[in-house]
């Protein structure tokens, strides 16, 4: 667009409207302008937009639209497992595993029903337990308290983004034994503190609870009450090699055990011998360390049974060689952990089985092994064996958009049709699918235009 869509007067008016939470959605344009409002209409070429900043609804060409931020409606479900499918184009889809064959994998999703994915374009499938969550989000800043006079965190695209050093905290009624999981994203060096079992939400240095510090590949655990360091490891290599990770902390005020996981792999287990159940709060804090932005999303907090069912490599415990171990010059490094052979599926308890998936019914998977047919809960699996193939990547299409959902799922598809409350799209990954518009929290347009990436990555504040 050659001229600004929104005048300074309209920008001020829009800011007031956003502050009052009168309109839940925002459209951003390719020149950086943004306008709060709601969808009036949507076609494959145009967006109709109603806004308090406009006298009447306006129509905009999609070629000038960067993205839509929407207020998604997540109904939730009572499933006991969650399957995450990673596609060769980078898409990630979460749902419940419905079937597995040599040519396709079916997933039950809350935003599009059952979807069938082409085996040639599936890079990986991971399975995780899905406990009853005490808290999931974030869905906004409501209920969260920030430290300092100037807020250090903003809310955008179903997540928090740090803009300065400071804390954002909330009382989530942590149980004595809990699991705290979240997605973290960053640029360059990763720096973040997570405080849990806190009773002072206004401070970024509470006097109760525990503080876990992430600094590049190192992780430290400290008691806020005694200031005593309880553990340290420099072995979270994924935090140094990547710029995003799924982090989970499991903590027990009963046993004093603390486990930390990165991308589903256990990094270390520490124990506080002086742990006490009384005198601790039930809040959590995310504390940004510096002005390097950190993004936090898909926070899931639930109960933990207190069982430590995995252990890290004992030679790397606490990041140090253990007493009695030989120097590196005297003994070669141990070989890397052997990958699972084709046809083997990893179980959550560390075991594995060889077999062919026969069926999946009501959360139970039937597997034909060399000895007999066995039935186990899908939630007991960590991975599913797929037939080895030469992977392919889907073709880019004119009119491709990228949709994001509150559970962290994202999909690229060609926008073909807009119906009553639905978007219909096509991809070689999954064919033709209709999505609920109310399920999207963001839709990106013109996704292959490299000149727009700088605008797309801007905070939009």
C-alpha positions as CSV (number, residue, x, y, z in Angstrom):
1,X,0.0,0.0,0.0
2,X,1.4,3.4,-1.0
3,X,-0.2,5.4,1.7
4,X,-0.8,4.8,5.4
5,X,-4.1,3.1,6.0
6,X,-4.5,4.4,9.5
7,X,-4.0,8.1,10.4
8,X,-2.5,9.2,13.7
9,X,-6.0,10.0,14.9
10,X,-7.2,6.5,14.1
11,X,-4.2,5.0,15.7
12,X,-4.9,6.8,18.9
13,X,-8.5,5.7,18.7
14,X,-7.5,2.1,18.0
15,X,-5.2,2.1,21.0
16,X,-8.0,3.2,23.3
17,X,-10.2,0.5,21.9
18,X,-7.6,-2.2,22.5
19,X,-7.0,-1.0,26.0
20,X,-10.7,-1.3,26.8
21,X,-10.7,-4.8,25.3
22,X,-13.8,-3.8,23.2
23,X,-12.5,-5.7,20.1
24,X,-10.6,-9.0,20.4
25,X,-9.0,-9.1,16.9
26,X,-6.4,-7.1,15.0
27,X,-5.4,-7.0,11.3
28,X,-1.8,-6.0,10.4
29,X,-0.9,-4.7,6.9
30,X,2.2,-5.1,4.9
31,X,3.3,-1.5,5.6
32,X,3.2,-2.1,9.4
33,X,-0.2,-0.5,10.1
34,X,-2.6,-2.4,12.3
35,X,-6.3,-2.0,13.0
36,X,-8.4,-3.6,15.8
37,X,-11.8,-4.9,15.0
38,X,-13.7,-8.0,13.8
39,X,-14.0,-10.0,10.6
40,X,-17.0,-8.8,8.5
41,X,-16.3,-11.1,5.6
42,X,-13.4,-13.1,4.1
43,X,-12.8,-14.4,0.6
44,X,-9.7,-15.8,-1.1
45,X,-8.9,-12.3,-2.3
46,X,-10.4,-9.8,0.1
47,X,-10.9,-9.1,3.9
48,X,-14.0,-7.2,5.1
49,X,-13.2,-5.6,8.4
50,X,-15.4,-3.8,10.9
51,X,-13.6,-1.5,13.4
52,X,-14.6,1.2,15.9
53,X,-11.9,3.3,14.1
54,X,-13.9,3.2,10.9
55,X,-17.3,4.8,10.1
56,X,-18.3,1.7,8.2
57,X,-16.8,-1.7,7.3
58,X,-13.9,-1.6,4.9
59,X,-12.6,-4.1,2.3
60,X,-8.9,-4.8,1.9
61,X,-7.0,-6.9,-0.7
62,X,-5.4,-9.9,0.9
63,X,-2.2,-9.1,-1.0
64,X,-1.8,-6.1,1.4
65,X,-2.7,-8.0,4.6
66,X,0.2,-9.4,6.7
67,X,-1.8,-11.3,9.3
68,X,-4.9,-11.6,11.5
69,X,-4.7,-12.0,15.2
70,X,-8.0,-13.6,16.4
71,X,-9.6,-14.6,19.7
72,X,-9.6,-18.4,19.4
73,X,-12.1,-20.6,21.2
74,X,-10.5,-23.8,22.5
75,X,-13.1,-26.3,23.8
76,X,-10.6,-28.6,25.5
77,X,-11.0,-32.4,25.7
78,X,-10.5,-35.2,28.1
79,X,-8.0,-37.2,26.0
80,X,-5.3,-39.1,27.9
81,X,-2.6,-38.6,25.3
82,X,-1.4,-36.0,22.8
83,X,0.3,-36.9,19.5
84,X,2.5,-34.3,17.8
85,X,3.2,-34.8,14.1
86,X,6.1,-32.8,12.6
87,X,5.9,-32.5,8.8
88,X,8.8,-32.1,6.4
89,X,7.8,-28.4,5.7
90,X,8.1,-27.6,9.5
91,X,4.4,-27.7,10.3
92,X,3.5,-29.2,13.7
93,X,0.0,-30.6,14.4
94,X,-1.3,-31.8,17.8
95,X,-4.2,-34.2,18.4
96,X,-5.1,-37.7,19.3
97,X,-3.7,-40.6,17.2
98,X,-6.5,-42.4,15.3
99,X,-4.7,-44.7,12.9
100,X,-1.3,-45.6,11.4
101,X,-0.7,-47.4,8.1
102,X,2.2,-47.6,5.6
103,X,0.8,-44.7,3.6
104,X,-0.9,-42.4,6.1
105,X,-1.4,-41.3,9.7
106,X,-4.8,-40.1,11.0
107,X,-5.1,-37.6,13.8
108,X,-8.2,-36.4,15.6
109,X,-8.0,-32.6,16.0
110,X,-10.3,-30.2,17.8
111,X,-10.0,-27.6,15.0
112,X,-10.7,-29.7,11.9
113,X,-11.9,-33.1,13.0
114,X,-10.0,-36.2,11.7
115,X,-7.1,-35.3,9.4
116,X,-5.2,-37.8,7.3
117,X,-1.5,-37.0,6.7
118,X,0.6,-38.4,3.8
119,X,3.3,-40.7,5.2
120,X,5.9,-39.3,2.7
121,X,5.7,-35.9,4.4
122,X,5.8,-37.0,8.1
123,X,9.2,-36.3,9.6
124,X,8.3,-37.5,13.2
125,X,5.6,-38.5,15.6
126,X,5.9,-38.1,19.3
127,X,3.4,-39.1,22.0
128,X,3.0,-37.5,25.4
129,X,0.6,-38.0,28.3
130,X,-2.1,-35.5,28.7
131,X,-3.0,-35.1,32.3
132,X,-5.8,-33.0,33.8
133,X,-4.4,-29.5,33.7
134,X,-4.7,-27.0,36.5
135,X,-3.9,-24.1,34.1
136,X,-3.4,-23.7,30.4
137,X,-2.6,-20.6,28.5
138,X,-1.9,-17.8,28.4
139,X,-5.0,-16.2,26.8
140,X,-4.1,-12.6,27.8
141,X,-2.5,-10.5,30.6
142,X,-5.5,-10.8,32.9
143,X,-4.7,-12.6,36.1
144,X,-0.9,-12.1,35.7
145,X,1.1,-9.6,37.8
146,X,4.2,-7.8,36.5
147,X,7.1,-6.5,38.7
148,X,8.4,-2.9,38.5
149,X,6.8,0.3,37.3
150,X,7.1,-0.5,33.6
151,X,5.8,-3.8,32.3
152,X,8.5,-6.1,31.0
153,X,6.2,-8.5,29.2
154,X,3.5,-8.1,26.5
155,X,0.9,-10.5,25.2
156,X,0.8,-11.3,21.5
157,X,-0.2,-14.3,19.4
158,X,-1.2,-16.5,22.4
159,X,2.0,-16.0,24.2
160,X,4.1,-13.6,26.3
161,X,7.0,-11.7,24.9
162,X,9.6,-9.9,27.0
163,X,10.6,-6.4,26.1
164,X,12.8,-5.7,29.1
165,X,14.2,-7.4,32.3
166,X,11.4,-8.2,34.8
167,X,8.9,-10.8,36.0
168,X,5.4,-11.8,35.1
169,X,3.7,-14.0,37.7
170,X,0.4,-15.7,38.6
171,X,-1.0,-17.8,41.4
172,X,-1.9,-21.1,39.7
173,X,-2.6,-23.1,42.9
174,X,0.4,-25.4,42.4
175,X,-0.2,-28.8,44.0
176,X,2.6,-30.2,46.3
177,X,3.7,-32.4,43.3
178,X,3.4,-30.6,40.0
179,X,4.4,-30.4,36.4
180,X,5.1,-27.0,34.8
181,X,5.6,-27.1,31.0
182,X,5.9,-24.3,28.4
183,X,7.3,-23.5,25.0
184,X,10.2,-21.0,24.9
185,X,11.5,-19.1,21.9
186,X,14.4,-16.7,21.7
187,X,17.0,-15.2,19.4
188,X,20.7,-15.6,20.0
189,X,21.4,-16.5,23.6
190,X,18.7,-18.0,25.9
191,X,18.3,-16.4,29.3
192,X,15.3,-17.0,31.6
193,X,14.4,-17.7,35.2
194,X,11.4,-19.7,36.3
195,X,10.3,-19.3,39.9
196,X,7.7,-21.7,41.4
197,X,6.1,-22.2,44.7
198,X,6.3,-18.4,45.2
199,X,4.1,-16.4,47.6
200,X,5.1,-12.9,46.4
201,X,3.9,-12.3,42.9
202,X,4.9,-8.6,42.9
203,X,8.6,-9.3,43.2
204,X,11.1,-10.9,40.7
205,X,13.0,-12.2,43.7
206,X,10.5,-13.8,46.1
207,X,11.7,-15.1,49.5
208,X,9.9,-18.4,49.1
209,X,9.9,-21.2,46.5
210,X,12.5,-22.3,44.1
211,X,14.3,-20.6,41.2
212,X,15.5,-22.4,38.1
213,X,17.8,-20.3,35.8
214,X,18.4,-21.1,32.2
215,X,21.5,-19.6,30.7
216,X,22.5,-20.9,27.3
217,X,23.0,-24.6,27.8
218,X,23.4,-24.4,31.6
219,X,20.5,-24.8,34.1
220,X,20.8,-23.9,37.8
221,X,18.3,-24.7,40.7
222,X,18.3,-22.6,43.8
223,X,16.2,-22.4,46.9
224,X,14.7,-18.9,47.3
225,X,14.3,-19.3,51.0
226,X,17.9,-20.5,51.9
227,X,19.7,-19.2,48.8
228,X,21.3,-22.6,48.6
229,X,22.1,-24.0,45.2
230,X,20.6,-27.4,44.8
231,X,21.9,-28.4,41.3
232,X,23.6,-27.4,38.1
233,X,24.1,-28.9,34.7
234,X,25.7,-27.6,31.5
235,X,24.2,-30.4,29.5
236,X,21.0,-28.9,28.0
237,X,22.7,-28.7,24.6
238,X,19.4,-28.1,22.8
239,X,19.1,-24.7,24.5
240,X,22.4,-23.6,22.9
241,X,22.0,-25.3,19.5
242,X,18.4,-24.2,18.8
243,X,16.2,-21.1,19.3
244,X,13.1,-22.8,20.7
245,X,12.4,-25.6,23.1
246,X,9.7,-27.4,25.1
247,X,10.7,-27.2,28.7
248,X,9.1,-29.1,31.6
249,X,9.9,-29.0,35.3
250,X,8.5,-31.6,37.7
251,X,8.7,-30.7,41.4
252,X,7.7,-32.3,44.6
253,X,7.4,-30.7,48.0
254,X,7.0,-34.2,49.5
255,X,10.2,-35.9,48.3
256,X,12.2,-32.8,47.5
257,X,12.8,-34.1,43.9
258,X,13.1,-31.7,41.0
259,X,13.4,-33.0,37.4
260,X,14.0,-30.9,34.3
261,X,13.2,-31.9,30.7
262,X,14.0,-30.3,27.4
263,X,12.1,-31.4,24.3
264,X,11.0,-34.5,26.1
265,X,14.5,-35.6,27.2
266,X,15.4,-35.7,30.9
267,X,18.4,-33.4,31.6
268,X,18.9,-33.9,35.3
269,X,17.3,-34.7,38.7
270,X,18.1,-32.8,41.9
271,X,17.0,-33.2,45.5
272,X,16.5,-30.6,48.3
273,X,17.2,-32.5,51.5
274,X,15.7,-29.7,53.5
275,X,12.4,-29.3,51.6
276,X,9.4,-28.4,53.6
277,X,5.7,-28.3,52.4
278,X,4.7,-25.4,54.6
279,X,5.7,-21.8,54.0
280,X,5.7,-22.0,50.2
281,X,3.3,-20.2,47.9
282,X,1.5,-21.6,44.9
283,X,2.6,-19.1,42.3
284,X,4.9,-19.1,39.3
285,X,7.1,-16.4,37.7
286,X,8.7,-16.0,34.3
287,X,11.6,-13.6,34.8
288,X,13.4,-12.2,31.7
289,X,17.1,-11.7,32.3
290,X,18.0,-8.9,29.8
291,X,16.7,-7.0,26.8
292,X,17.1,-10.1,24.5
293,X,13.4,-11.0,23.8
294,X,12.1,-14.3,25.1
295,X,8.7,-15.7,24.1
296,X,6.7,-18.0,26.4
297,X,3.6,-19.9,25.1
298,X,1.6,-23.1,25.6
299,X,1.9,-23.1,29.3
300,X,0.5,-26.3,30.8
301,X,0.4,-26.9,34.6
302,X,-0.8,-30.1,36.1
303,X,-0.3,-32.6,38.9
304,X,2.6,-35.0,39.0
305,X,2.6,-38.5,40.6
306,X,6.1,-37.9,42.1
307,X,7.6,-40.9,40.2
308,X,10.9,-40.4,38.5
309,X,10.6,-42.8,35.6
310,X,13.7,-41.7,33.7
311,X,17.2,-40.9,34.8
312,X,19.9,-38.9,33.0
313,X,23.3,-40.4,31.9
314,X,25.1,-41.0,35.3
315,X,28.4,-40.0,33.7
316,X,27.0,-36.5,33.1
317,X,25.2,-36.0,36.4
318,X,25.4,-32.4,37.5
319,X,27.7,-31.7,34.5
320,X,30.7,-33.2,36.3
321,X,32.6,-36.4,36.1
322,X,31.7,-38.5,39.1
323,X,34.2,-39.6,41.8
324,X,36.3,-42.6,40.6
325,X,35.7,-42.0,36.9
326,X,38.8,-41.9,34.7
327,X,40.1,-38.8,32.9
328,X,39.0,-38.3,29.3
329,X,42.5,-38.9,28.2
330,X,42.4,-42.4,29.8
331,X,39.1,-43.6,28.4
332,X,37.3,-42.8,25.1
333,X,33.9,-41.2,25.3
334,X,31.0,-43.6,25.5
335,X,29.3,-44.2,22.1
336,X,26.1,-42.2,21.5
337,X,22.8,-43.8,22.5
338,X,21.7,-46.2,19.8
339,X,18.7,-45.1,17.9
340,X,15.7,-47.4,17.8
341,X,15.7,-49.9,15.0
342,X,13.1,-49.6,12.3
343,X,9.8,-51.1,13.5
344,X,10.5,-50.5,17.2
345,X,8.4,-48.2,19.3
346,X,9.6,-46.5,22.5
347,X,7.5,-46.8,25.7
348,X,7.3,-44.1,28.3
349,X,9.0,-46.3,30.9
350,X,12.1,-46.6,28.7
351,X,11.3,-50.1,27.2
352,X,10.6,-50.6,23.5
353,X,8.6,-53.1,21.5
354,X,8.8,-54.3,17.9
355,X,5.7,-54.7,15.9
356,X,3.1,-53.5,13.4
357,X,0.2,-51.3,14.4
358,X,-3.1,-53.1,13.7
359,X,-5.7,-50.6,15.1
360,X,-6.3,-47.8,17.5
361,X,-9.6,-47.8,19.4
362,X,-10.6,-45.7,22.4
363,X,-7.1,-44.7,23.2
364,X,-5.8,-48.3,23.1
365,X,-3.3,-49.4,20.4
366,X,-3.1,-53.0,19.2
367,X,0.4,-54.1,18.0
368,X,1.2,-57.4,16.3
369,X,4.6,-58.4,17.7
370,X,6.8,-61.4,16.6
371,X,5.3,-63.3,19.5
372,X,1.7,-62.2,19.9
373,X,-0.7,-59.3,19.6
374,X,-0.6,-56.8,22.5
375,X,-2.9,-53.9,23.5
376,X,-1.4,-51.0,25.4
377,X,-2.7,-47.4,26.0
378,X,-1.5,-44.9,23.4
379,X,-0.5,-42.7,26.3
380,X,2.1,-45.3,27.3
381,X,4.0,-44.7,24.1
382,X,6.7,-42.1,23.4
383,X,7.0,-42.8,19.6
384,X,5.2,-44.8,16.9
385,X,7.0,-46.9,14.3
386,X,6.4,-45.8,10.8
387,X,7.4,-47.5,7.6
388,X,10.8,-46.2,6.4
389,X,10.4,-44.1,3.2
390,X,12.2,-41.4,1.2
391,X,10.6,-38.3,2.6
392,X,9.2,-35.5,0.4
393,X,8.2,-31.9,1.0
394,X,4.9,-30.5,-0.1
395,X,4.8,-28.1,-3.1
396,X,4.2,-24.4,-2.4
397,X,1.0,-23.1,-3.8
398,X,-0.2,-19.6,-4.8
399,X,-2.6,-18.4,-2.1
400,X,-0.9,-20.4,0.7
401,X,-1.6,-19.1,4.2
402,X,-0.3,-20.2,7.6
403,X,-2.7,-20.9,10.4
404,X,-1.9,-21.0,14.1
405,X,-3.9,-22.6,16.9
406,X,-3.9,-22.0,20.7
407,X,-2.4,-25.5,21.3
408,X,0.7,-24.6,19.3
409,X,-0.3,-26.4,16.1
410,X,0.5,-24.6,12.8
411,X,-0.4,-25.5,9.3
412,X,0.3,-24.1,5.8
413,X,-2.5,-24.6,3.2
414,X,-3.8,-23.0,0.1
415,X,-6.9,-21.0,1.0
416,X,-9.6,-22.2,-1.5
417,X,-12.9,-21.3,0.0
418,X,-14.5,-19.4,2.9
419,X,-17.8,-20.7,4.2
420,X,-20.1,-20.0,7.2
421,X,-17.6,-20.1,10.0
422,X,-15.1,-22.2,8.1
423,X,-12.0,-22.0,5.9
424,X,-11.4,-24.7,3.4
425,X,-7.9,-25.3,2.2
426,X,-5.6,-27.8,0.4
427,X,-2.1,-29.1,0.9
428,X,-0.3,-32.2,-0.4
429,X,0.3,-32.9,3.3
430,X,-3.3,-33.6,4.1
431,X,-5.5,-33.0,1.1
432,X,-8.7,-30.9,1.4
433,X,-9.7,-29.9,4.9
434,X,-12.3,-27.5,6.4
435,X,-11.1,-25.6,9.5
436,X,-13.2,-23.7,12.0
437,X,-12.4,-20.0,11.8
438,X,-13.1,-19.7,15.6
439,X,-10.2,-22.1,16.2
440,X,-7.5,-19.9,14.7
441,X,-5.6,-17.4,16.9
442,X,-3.5,-16.2,14.0
443,X,-3.7,-16.4,10.2
444,X,-0.7,-15.2,8.1
445,X,-0.9,-14.2,4.5
446,X,1.7,-13.6,1.8
447,X,3.9,-16.1,3.7
448,X,6.5,-16.5,0.9
449,X,7.3,-12.8,0.5
450,X,10.8,-12.4,2.0
451,X,10.4,-8.6,2.0
452,X,7.7,-8.8,4.6
453,X,9.6,-11.0,7.2
454,X,10.9,-8.0,9.0
455,X,7.4,-6.5,9.4
456,X,6.1,-10.0,10.4
457,X,8.6,-10.4,13.2
458,X,8.0,-6.9,14.6
459,X,6.3,-6.9,18.0
460,X,3.4,-4.9,16.7
461,X,3.1,-2.8,19.8
